[in-house]
Amino acid sequence: MYAKNDYLQTIDIVEITPLSYPKYFFRTLQGTTYATRQIEDKIICVIEPFIGANFRIAICDMKTKKVKLTKTSYKNIPSIENAFANFGDN
């Protein structure tokens, strides 16, 4: 016979913030995420692939779970801000 406490389970609670969301769900996304925004079924991120690298925009597709980096790279955050803010606008 089991006691009541034998059936208790522990649950890990993970806080998902806008900056951690892409890395949590898109394991192939590498680097440091500095900004995120959602456009339809995609999450757009500003990332630094590795320390000292130029910044890139990553497109994380929530339907296919694939990550695509844009070809353009940016030397600093101010230079990428306009591209990030207007991404997807026509």
GUDRENVO-693427 format. One record per residue: residue in three letters; residue number from 1; y, z, x of N, C-alpha, C in turn. Coordinates in steps of 0.02 Angstrom, whole numbers, plus 50000, padded with zeros to 5 digits. Example, Ala and Ser with C-alpha at 12.3 -4.5 7.8 and 13.67 -1.06 7.14 Angstrom:
<recs>
REC;res;n;nc2;nc3;nc1;cac2;cac3;cac1;cc2;cc3;cc1
REC;Ala;1;49716;50390;50660;49775;50390;50615;49835;50390;50660;
REC;Ser;2;49888;50354;50642;49947;50357;50684;50002;50394;50645;
</recs>
This chain:
<recs>
REC;res;n;nc2;nc3;nc1;cac2;cac3;cac1;cc2;cc3;cc1
REC;Met;1;49941;50000;50042;50000;50000;50000;50062;50000;50044;
REC;Tyr;2;50111;49961;50026;50173;49955;50063;50227;49999;50032;
REC;Ala;3;50268;50026;50075;50326;50064;50051;50381;50014;50033;
REC;Lys;4;50429;50035;49994;50484;49992;49973;50520;49961;50033;
REC;Asn;5;50531;49998;50085;50569;49975;50143;50533;49921;50183;
REC;Asp;6;50467;49912;50174;50430;49862;50211;50450;49791;50191;
REC;Tyr;7;50482;49783;50134;50500;49717;50109;50573;49699;50123;
REC;Leu;8;50611;49744;50153;50681;49730;50167;50687;49678;50223;
REC;Gln;9;50734;49633;50215;50746;49583;50266;50815;49592;50295;
REC;Thr;10;50822;49573;50357;50889;49575;50386;50919;49505;50380;
REC;Ile;11;50983;49503;50369;51019;49441;50361;51075;49439;50412;
REC;Asp;12;51078;49384;50450;51133;49374;50497;51190;49341;50460;
REC;Ile;13;51249;49370;50464;51307;49341;50432;51347;49305;50486;
REC;Val;14;51360;49242;50473;51398;49201;50521;51463;49181;50488;
REC;Glu;15;51518;49197;50522;51583;49178;50497;51598;49107;50519;
REC;Ile;16;51610;49063;50471;51626;48994;50487;51700;48983;50475;
REC;Thr;17;51736;48969;50529;51807;48955;50525;51817;48880;50529;
REC;Pro;18;51876;48855;50512;51886;48783;50517;51872;48756;50587;
REC;Leu;19;51885;48794;50640;51873;48769;50707;51799;48773;50727;
REC;Ser;20;51762;48820;50699;51692;48826;50718;51647;48784;50672;
REC;Tyr;21;51671;48764;50615;51631;48726;50567;51598;48664;50598;
REC;Pro;22;51637;48621;50632;51605;48561;50659;51548;48576;50708;
REC;Lys;23;51558;48623;50753;51505;48638;50802;51444;48670;50769;
REC;Tyr;24;51454;48706;50715;51399;48739;50681;51354;48688;50646;
REC;Phe;25;51384;48637;50617;51345;48588;50579;51331;48523;50616;
REC;Phe;26;51368;48510;50669;51359;48449;50709;51342;48470;50780;
REC;Arg;27;51279;48480;50792;51255;48506;50857;51270;48459;50915;
REC;Thr;28;51279;48394;50902;51293;48347;50956;51366;48349;50979;
REC;Leu;29;51409;48382;50941;51480;48387;50959;51487;48435;51017;
REC;Gln;30;51510;48409;51073;51517;48450;51134;51591;48460;51151;
REC;Gly;31;51607;48517;51180;51674;48530;51203;51709;48583;51161;
REC;Thr;32;51773;48590;51173;51815;48639;51138;51853;48604;51082;
REC;Thr;33;51849;48633;51022;51884;48605;50964;51951;48639;50957;
REC;Tyr;34;52005;48600;50952;52072;48627;50946;52103;48621;50877;
REC;Ala;35;52081;48572;50838;52107;48562;50771;52056;48525;50729;
REC;Thr;36;52055;48539;50664;52010;48503;50619;52047;48487;50554;
REC;Arg;37;52024;48435;50522;52046;48420;50454;51993;48378;50420;
REC;Gln;38;51989;48383;50355;51939;48346;50318;51972;48288;50281;
REC;Ile;39;51942;48229;50288;51964;48170;50251;51901;48143;50217;
REC;Glu;40;51899;48148;50152;51842;48127;50111;51779;48161;50137;
REC;Asp;41;51729;48122;50159;51666;48152;50181;51661;48158;50257;
REC;Lys;42;51719;48158;50290;51720;48164;50363;51764;48222;50385;
REC;Ile;43;51745;48252;50441;51786;48304;50471;51813;48273;50536;
REC;Ile;44;51879;48273;50542;51912;48245;50600;51932;48303;50646;
REC;Cys;45;51915;48298;50710;51927;48352;50758;51963;48328;50819;
REC;Val;46;52006;48370;50846;52034;48359;50913;51991;48400;50960;
REC;Ile;47;51960;48367;51009;51917;48404;51055;51934;48388;51127;
REC;Glu;48;51917;48435;51169;51919;48426;51242;51845;48427;51262;
REC;Pro;49;51816;48369;51278;51744;48365;51290;51718;48414;51343;
REC;Phe;50;51757;48424;51395;51741;48475;51446;51806;48495;51479;
REC;Ile;51;51807;48551;51513;51868;48579;51541;51901;48528;51588;
REC;Gly;52;51964;48515;51576;52002;48468;51618;51999;48396;51595;
REC;Ala;53;51958;48381;51545;51952;48312;51521;52010;48295;51475;
REC;Asn;54;52022;48231;51465;52072;48210;51416;52046;48226;51346;
REC;Phe;55;52092;48237;51300;52075;48253;51231;52053;48190;51194;
REC;Arg;56;52008;48200;51145;51982;48144;51105;51982;48165;51032;
REC;Ile;57;51979;48116;50989;51969;48129;50918;51896;48115;50902;
REC;Ala;58;51864;48163;50871;51795;48156;50850;51792;48149;50774;
REC;Ile;59;51750;48104;50751;51740;48093;50680;51670;48117;50663;
REC;Cys;60;51665;48170;50624;51601;48199;50605;51586;48180;50533;
REC;Asp;61;51535;48140;50524;51517;48116;50457;51470;48166;50424;
REC;Met;62;51492;48195;50368;51453;48247;50335;51392;48219;50300;
REC;Lys;63;51392;48156;50282;51334;48126;50249;51278;48110;50298;
REC;Thr;64;51297;48078;50354;51246;48057;50403;51234;48109;50458;
REC;Lys;65;51279;48158;50463;51276;48210;50516;51285;48181;50586;
REC;Lys;66;51318;48122;50590;51330;48091;50655;51402;48104;50678;
REC;Val;67;51411;48105;50744;51477;48115;50774;51496;48053;50814;
REC;Lys;68;51557;48030;50804;51582;47972;50840;51648;47991;50873;
REC;Leu;69;51655;47977;50937;51718;47988;50972;51758;47924;50972;
REC;Thr;70;51824;47929;50961;51866;47870;50966;51872;47849;51039;
REC;Lys;71;51887;47786;51051;51892;47761;51120;51955;47786;51155;
REC;Thr;72;52008;47799;51118;52071;47821;51147;52066;47894;51170;
REC;Ser;73;52092;47907;51230;52095;47977;51254;52169;47995;51264;
REC;Tyr;74;52183;48060;51261;52251;48085;51264;52255;48139;51318;
REC;Lys;75;52310;48139;51357;52316;48186;51413;52332;48257;51390;
REC;Asn;76;52367;48265;51334;52385;48332;51312;52388;48335;51235;
REC;Ile;77;52393;48395;51210;52393;48405;51137;52453;48371;51103;
REC;Pro;78;52514;48377;51129;52570;48343;51095;52559;48267;51089;
REC;Ser;79;52526;48236;51137;52516;48164;51133;52464;48144;51080;
REC;Ile;80;52421;48189;51062;52369;48174;51013;52389;48195;50942;
REC;Glu;81;52441;48237;50936;52460;48265;50871;52475;48211;50819;
REC;Asn;82;52513;48160;50838;52532;48108;50790;52470;48068;50767;
REC;Ala;83;52427;48051;50814;52366;48014;50796;52322;48056;50750;
REC;Phe;84;52317;48120;50764;52276;48165;50723;52306;48174;50653;
REC;Ala;85;52372;48185;50650;52405;48196;50586;52401;48135;50541;
REC;Asn;86;52402;48076;50571;52402;48014;50531;52334;47980;50528;
REC;Phe;87;52283;48013;50552;52217;47982;50553;52195;47967;50482;
REC;Gly;88;52173;47907;50470;52149;47888;50403;52203;47863;50357;
REC;Asp;89;52267;47872;50375;52321;47845;50333;52329;47771;50347;
REC;Asn;90;52340;47733;50295;52349;47661;50304;52420;47641;50288;
</recs>
